[in-house]
Amino acid sequence: MKINRKKHFHNKKCVLIRKKKIFAYVTNFGDDTVSMIDTKNDKVTGTIPVGDQPDGITISPLVKHAYVSNTNNNSVSVIDLSSNKVVNEIPVGEGPVGIAATPNGRKVYVANFGGTTVSIIDVCKQTVKNIEVGNNPFEVAFSPDGRKAYVAVTVSNYVAVIDTKKESVIDRIPITDGEFPRDLAVTPNGKKLYVANRGRGEPSTVSVIDLKENLVTNTINVGIRPNGVAVTPDGKKVYITNISSDNVTVVNAFDDSIIATIDVGDGPTDVCITPNGKKAYITNFNAGTVSVICIRTDMVITTITTGKQTSDCAITHSCFPSLRIDNSKTD
């Protein structure tokens, strides 16, 4: 009797995983590059040449481009994150430093520290508009709804408030117990603004501004010459980098008390936090490194060598999902 036997072919499947990797992009002021860090394994995966003395960096979620302020070029380099190559260079004001994209990604605001203006880049039209804000603007932050921009105007010693629809200054908030405001960050609920005041030495302060009243309501003594500020996605903690004391102050955003002080590398300038709120990345300017802090424990878990004079950072998801080989059998 003849027996029919079917042949079975067992093939591996290639499955598209929708979960994307998260990368930190950090500027290296001293060697004119941007380093890419894979935040899963905390390794540098690439280096991108940009303009002269890159300082600030931000990412537009609309066009998937990174924007880098080149201080000595008076320009902004545009990096296409799908190829990790510079695709454009946009002239802006004098000595651009701080840079931030609106929450919808349609505009990028550039603080021109060498002058008195903020440049507003339309990311689709590639046009630039300059508005006067005061002497030596350093950094920009936005309300969660994107209706207002807050600019730390260092020498004028106030925070300029910009109506982003009208693109004009509508208020100025004096820094009442501190000098030379630098970086700033808004809480996710839009109620508070934390401003790092670089000052002239110790003690240095962070001003807490009530954004309903546009008034300083509290002042926190931190380390020496605070510079960078970031709030965790859940709104519970604020991280402040202190350049001259080589540490990070962690503040409880509920009552503005200090939770911890964390030693990091030499000359910490900026801080950015992963979207899941698990890690903080600290750029150490003098050391040319990035310290990685575990948010849960407030401890440094690793230090990454990046480039010369690492200055600023921004975090985003990769543009491409990864592939996985599925070993399940198919007929």
C-alpha positions in Angstrom: 0.0 0.0 0.0 1.3 3.4 -1.0 1.5 6.0 1.7 1.4 9.7 0.9 3.7 11.8 3.0 3.4 15.6 2.9 6.7 17.6 3.0 6.8 20.3 5.5 9.0 23.3 5.0 10.0 25.2 8.2 10.9 28.8 7.5 11.9 31.6 9.8 9.8 34.7 9.8 11.1 38.3 9.9 8.8 40.3 12.2 8.6 44.1 12.3 8.7 45.4 15.8 7.0 48.7 16.3 8.8 49.6 19.4 11.5 52.0 18.5 14.9 52.6 20.0 15.5 55.8 22.0 18.6 57.9 21.2 20.2 60.8 23.0 21.9 63.3 20.7 24.6 65.4 22.4 26.6 68.4 21.0 30.3 68.5 21.3 31.2 72.2 21.3 34.9 71.7 21.0 35.1 69.4 18.0 32.1 70.5 16.0 30.1 67.3 16.2 27.0 65.6 17.6 27.3 62.2 19.2 24.5 59.7 19.0 23.9 57.5 22.1 21.7 54.4 22.2 20.0 54.7 25.5 19.3 51.0 25.8 23.0 50.1 26.1 24.4 53.6 26.7 26.9 53.3 23.8 27.9 55.9 21.2 26.7 54.6 17.9 27.7 57.5 15.6 29.1 61.0 15.2 27.7 63.7 13.0 29.8 66.7 11.8 27.9 70.0 12.2 28.8 73.7 12.3 31.4 75.7 14.3 31.0 75.5 18.1 27.6 73.6 18.3 25.9 74.3 21.6 22.1 73.7 21.8 20.1 70.9 20.2 16.4 70.2 19.8 14.3 67.8 17.8 11.1 68.6 15.8 8.6 65.7 16.1 6.9 67.0 13.0 9.7 66.6 10.4 12.0 64.2 12.4 14.9 66.7 12.1 17.4 67.7 14.8 18.3 71.4 14.9 21.7 72.4 16.3 22.8 76.0 17.2 26.3 76.8 15.9 27.5 79.6 18.1 30.5 80.7 16.0 28.7 80.3 12.7 25.5 82.3 13.7 23.6 79.4 12.1 21.5 76.3 12.8 22.4 72.9 11.3 19.5 70.7 10.3 20.1 67.0 10.7 17.8 64.5 8.9 17.4 61.8 11.6 16.6 59.1 9.0 20.1 59.4 7.5 21.8 61.2 10.4 23.3 63.8 8.0 23.1 67.6 7.8 20.7 68.6 5.1 20.6 72.4 5.6 22.2 75.2 7.5 20.0 78.2 8.4 21.3 81.7 9.3 20.0 83.1 12.6 21.0 85.8 15.0 24.3 86.5 16.7 25.8 83.8 18.9 23.0 81.3 19.0 23.0 79.1 22.1 19.6 77.8 23.4 17.2 76.2 21.0 13.8 74.5 21.4 11.1 73.2 19.2 7.4 74.0 19.9 5.4 71.0 21.1 3.8 70.5 17.7 7.2 70.7 16.0 6.2 73.4 13.5 8.6 76.1 14.8 12.0 76.2 16.4 13.0 79.0 18.7 16.7 80.0 18.9 18.1 82.2 21.7 20.8 84.4 20.2 23.1 84.9 23.3 25.4 87.2 21.4 22.6 89.8 20.8 19.1 90.7 21.9 16.9 88.5 19.7 15.2 85.1 19.4 15.0 83.7 15.9 11.9 81.7 15.0 12.4 79.1 12.3 9.4 77.7 10.4 10.5 74.1 9.9 8.3 73.6 6.8 8.8 76.9 5.0 12.4 77.2 6.2 11.9 80.9 6.9 13.3 82.9 9.9 11.7 85.7 11.9 13.7 87.6 14.6 12.0 89.2 17.6 13.6 91.5 20.3 13.5 90.0 23.8 16.3 91.7 25.8 20.1 91.5 26.4 21.7 88.1 25.9 18.9 85.6 25.7 20.2 82.1 26.7 17.5 79.4 26.5 13.8 78.8 25.6 11.1 76.6 27.0 7.4 76.2 26.1 4.1 75.8 27.9 2.7 72.2 27.4 0.0 73.6 25.0 2.6 75.5 23.0 0.8 78.8 23.4 3.6 80.5 25.3 7.4 80.5 25.0 9.6 81.4 28.0 13.0 82.9 27.3 15.8 83.3 30.0 17.3 86.7 29.2 20.5 86.6 31.1 21.9 90.1 31.3 18.5 91.7 31.5 17.8 89.4 34.5 14.2 88.4 33.6 12.2 85.8 31.7 10.5 87.1 28.6 7.1 85.6 27.8 6.2 85.2 24.1 2.7 84.7 22.7 3.6 82.0 20.1 0.6 82.8 17.9 1.4 86.5 17.7 5.1 85.9 18.0 5.6 88.9 20.3 6.7 89.5 23.9 3.6 89.9 26.2 5.3 89.9 29.6 8.6 90.1 31.4 9.1 88.2 34.7 11.9 89.7 36.9 14.2 87.3 38.7 14.0 88.7 42.2 16.5 86.5 44.1 19.2 85.5 41.7 21.3 86.7 38.8 21.9 85.7 35.2 19.1 83.2 34.4 20.3 80.5 32.0 18.3 77.3 31.4 14.6 76.8 32.4 11.9 74.1 32.3 8.1 74.0 32.6 6.4 71.3 34.7 4.1 68.9 32.6 1.0 70.5 34.2 2.1 73.9 33.1 1.9 75.4 36.6 5.5 76.0 37.4 8.7 77.3 35.7 12.1 76.4 37.1 14.9 78.8 36.2 18.6 78.2 36.9 20.4 81.5 37.9 24.1 81.2 37.1 24.9 84.0 39.5 28.4 85.0 40.5 29.3 82.2 42.8 28.0 80.5 45.9 25.2 80.3 46.9 23.5 80.0 43.5 19.8 79.7 43.1 16.9 78.3 41.1 13.8 80.6 40.9 10.4 78.9 40.9 7.8 80.9 39.0 4.0 80.5 39.3 2.9 80.6 35.7 -0.7 81.6 36.5 0.6 84.8 38.2 3.9 85.1 36.3 5.7 85.8 39.6 8.7 84.2 41.4 7.1 82.4 44.4 10.1 80.5 45.7 13.9 80.4 45.5 16.0 77.2 46.0 19.7 77.3 47.0 21.5 74.7 44.8 25.1 74.1 43.8 27.6 76.6 42.2 26.7 78.1 38.9 23.6 76.1 38.0 23.0 75.8 34.2 20.7 73.0 33.0 17.2 72.2 34.1 14.8 69.3 33.3 11.6 68.0 34.8 10.7 64.3 34.7 7.7 63.3 32.5 5.6 62.5 35.6 6.3 66.0 37.0 7.7 64.7 40.3 11.4 65.6 40.1 13.5 68.5 38.8 17.2 68.0 37.9 19.6 70.9 37.9 23.2 70.7 36.7 25.8 72.8 38.7 28.8 73.6 36.5 31.3 74.7 39.2 30.4 72.1 41.9 30.3 69.2 39.5 27.0 67.9 40.7 23.3 67.7 40.1 20.7 68.9 42.5 17.4 66.9 42.6 14.3 68.8 43.7 10.9 67.6 44.7 8.5 69.4 42.4 5.7 69.2 44.9 7.2 71.3 47.7 10.5 72.4 46.1 12.6 70.7 48.7 16.0 69.1 47.8 15.9 65.3 47.5 19.5 64.6 46.6 22.8 65.9 45.4 24.6 63.7 42.9 28.2 63.9 41.9 28.8 63.7 38.2 31.6 64.7 35.8 33.6 67.9 35.4 31.5 70.9 34.4 28.0 69.5 34.0 26.0 71.9 31.7 22.8 70.2 30.6 20.3 67.4 31.4 17.8 65.6 29.4 15.4 62.8 30.5 14.1 59.7 28.6 10.4 59.7 27.7 9.8 56.8 30.0 11.3 58.8 32.9 13.9 56.1 33.8 17.2 57.8 33.0 18.7 61.3 33.0 21.6 62.2 30.8 24.1 64.8 32.0 26.5 66.5 29.6 29.9 67.2 31.3 31.5 70.1 29.3 35.0 70.0 30.8 35.2 66.2 30.8 33.8 65.5 27.4 31.5 62.9 28.8 27.9 62.1 29.6 26.8 60.8 33.1 23.8 58.6 33.1 21.6 58.7 36.2 18.9 56.2 37.3 15.9 58.3 38.1 14.5 55.8 40.6 17.7 55.6 42.7 19.3 59.0 41.9 22.6 57.3 41.3 25.1 57.4 38.4 25.0 54.1 36.6 27.5 54.7 33.9 29.7 57.4 32.2 30.0 57.7 28.4 32.9 59.3 26.6 31.5 61.5 23.8 33.5 64.4 22.4 35.4 67.5 23.3 33.4 69.9 25.5 30.0 68.1 25.5 27.4 70.8 25.9 23.7 70.0 25.3 21.4 67.1 24.7 18.1 66.1 23.3 16.3 62.7 23.2 14.1 61.1 20.6 12.9 57.8 19.2 14.7 56.4 16.2 13.1 56.9 12.8 13.0 53.2 12.0 11.5 50.2 13.9 13.9 47.3 14.4 13.6 43.8 12.9 13.4 40.6 14.9 13.9 37.0 13.6 11.0 34.8 14.7 12.1 31.2 15.1 8.5 29.8 15.0 7.9 27.3 12.3 5.7 27.8 9.3 4.4 25.2 6.9 
